[in-house]
């Protein structure tokens, strides 16, 4: 039996393939493995029922030597198809690829695909020792899938020669069943252990393996049946007096559990048992059938859905949580994690359940360990792991090693490093006995605080350009521990001095934190000193700090202290008010200058128009004088009709045309304009001016109004075109397009609704295409009153459930991208990024239902090829926009905002080139020439204008 068992797993399994298209091949491979199972004939019959009719009973009696030959043949067929045709060039190519992969792993040991490719090539080349080392290295970093474990186990089984090798295979099986819940691996384990039944303790080993398999996957409704039947058939094959009772017990235990094909098991029990089935067994069986009906909808949903089936598993988990059976809850979590091992939220939910409900040390720590191996980039999993290790009394060395692994995991945010350091420092603080003045644990805590500050300053700032701890939370905690627990106020004061020197001295809340610490653990003198410094340094809320200082002196200070405090606070507040007045005056002056410039431009424009009109009047008088002269010298010549029409009318009557005109040659009767071009243009512009009503914007209706921009300038009737679009949102009172003084549409308008809810709903029309151009719809807000208002409606912060896709073909549509993305989760929204003209930029944002689906999509889509374009996919984390530094002066009541125009009246040009000869250039008042550099804007800038101000400026005559 041992010989047969060794041969049973000797056949090499085909290389596993990812994706649903390989499911058929995997089933065939499983069937091939099943044909090599070596159990007694009764076990073979059970496997026949489990695996299907393809079981070939003629292959049961395969010897060990035959198994080795089969494995060698399979390995040869798998590893070197067409070996003789390949020749030396193919082997050399494989060796070069192996060297490249090894070099790549030496640079980045966390490259999962490199590990898989290296193992495949080494196995192809027959490098058994190197394959074993590569697998060992990969298993230490990553949990292996069921396919990878089975392939490794089959290779090791084929090379097992003695008892020591068998123990090595047993160790591999033990490691394999810990990574994920795998019924097939448990079945392989049980059947392989049957081969060692002749050794000392072999029978107990087999039963122990099968019992552990039942406790792990025996409740699996679709795959647990194979374990039960294999165990039962094994017991049936043993010639013992007590075997009948053991088989009876297995039948009864199995029939009490809801499993698929329970009816066939019950019928088999009836046929096998010589005695009538007890009533208690029948009742348990009927109860299990009823439970099966409740579970079937969830199991069928899993069978019908495609991997990873996260939503179906979550619904199943919710159902099991309501029932409350711990064993079944654990099983469904494990089943879900097999297909969703890269979903941090699922790991967090599972570990939280184990921490709070089961509280079994081995289960809890195993789940936490597997969680951080699958999702090492999630800081929450590492923090929970450290807490679990401490909660279950794991030794300090193990916790410290785990923390060091967390630091090297590669988090995606600087704040993640602050969080993991805080978790570790909290653990070290709880180890210290503060009743002692000095201890080894206290010194370790202090050195850890110092190391944390150094790590954030060097490692984190170098990578993220920020420490992740701008408020110095770690240093604040250190100061509180020194003050409250160590009674070392001197060290606490030094730490707070360091905090203030890192840019926090201008914030009142930081000074008040320090003041409260001094009040609780310091003395009045240092409290007073801290508040005096706060009065001088605080810039955000100086009044509040002054009030705290006066309150303290009122209750504790002497008269001299009170006088000093009053003098300092009055001086400081007077200086602050003076600065605010100066800032307001400066803004008012800038606003006044801008108004004067506007008036000057108006006067210049009016003078120019008057001069132009005067020149036209002179030209008309001269023309009439010339005609009078012609009449005097014409000898009563009859005036030509064309000249008479030109003088009397600017346009000839309908049906007549000048000789030689375009209408005369074409035969059409359209009127031809004979007026001088300048006069005709003025007449037309005047007509258009008269047609356009000029209505000032009413800011009191901003709540029911939306601002629509980026519309096509050639839109013929803007109001008629836009009204049907916005009427779908609610009752439209008015669509007010904005025209220039010449009567041209300026590409934006105001849409006023009757109700505010309709205006809010209209914001959903943002980016909708209007004649091929995306229409921008934003709230109507006066920026002079709301300077911090931002029109950009999309988040600029990290969104872990949203992906940023770049490198897309310009022809890729939203529907095509959605078809690709929905294979990895539920897609809530897709936004293709376009320019203002509506042309695609090859970028897109894809929003998933949760963070876990997005993480899985990144791993599977990054580097994908779409129409010969290799796309890049990452979690959406836009870089911080470079906002120009704001001037210290803020807006004063009744004055305009600070100017944003710094490049001249026509804005910033594309090339920034000056076409004026340098000999004629004169420095302007708006810019100051920097030495060896471009011109820099002066401080006197034009004030910013809101949309409403801009419209008023255009409509002002």
Secondary structure, DSSP 8 states (H G I E B T S, - for coil): -HHHHHHHT-S-------SGGGHHHHHHHHHHHHTT----HHHHHHHHHHH-TT--GGGTT--HHHHHHHHHHHHHHHH-TTHHHHHHHHHHHHHHHHHHHHHHHHH-TT-HHHHHHHHHHHHHHT-HHHHHHHHHHHHHHS---HHHHHHHHHHHHHH--SHHHHHHHHHHHHHHHHHS--HHHHHHHHHHHHTTTTSTTHHHHHHHHHHHHHHHHTT-TTTHHHHHHHHHHHHHHS--TTHHHHHHHHHHHHHTS--TTHHHHHHHHHHH-SS---HHHHHHHHHHHHHHHHHHHHHHHHHHS-TT-HHHHHHHHHHHHHHT-HHHHHHHHHHHHHH-TT-HHHHHHHHHHIIIII--HHHHHHHHHHHHHH-TT-HHHHHHHHHHHHHTT--HHHHHHHHHHHHTS--SSHHHHHHHHHHHHHHHHHH--TTSSS-HHHHHHHHHHHHHHHHIIIIIHHHHSS-S-TT-HHHHHHHHIIIIIS--HHHHHHHHHHHIIIIITT-HHHHHHHHHHHHHHS-HHHHHHHHHHHHHH--S-HHHHHHHHHHHHHHH--HHHHHHHHHHHHHHHHHHHHHHHHHHHHHHHHHHHHHHHHHHHHHHHHHHHHHHHHHHHHHHHHHHHHHHHHHHHTTT----HHHHHHHH-SB--TT---TTSHHHHH------B-S-HHHHHHHHHHHHHHHS------GGGGGGEEEEE---TT-S-HHHHHHHHHHTTS-EEEEEEEE-TTS-EEEEEEEEESSHHHHHHHGGGTTEEETTEEEEEEE---TTT-TT-----S--S-EEEEEEEES--TT--HHHHHHHHGGGS-EEEEEEEE-TTS-EEEEEEEEESSHHHHHHHHHHHTT-EETTEE-EEEEE-----------S----TTS-----B-S-TT---SS----S-GGG----TTEEE-TTS-EEE-S--B----HHHHHHHHH--
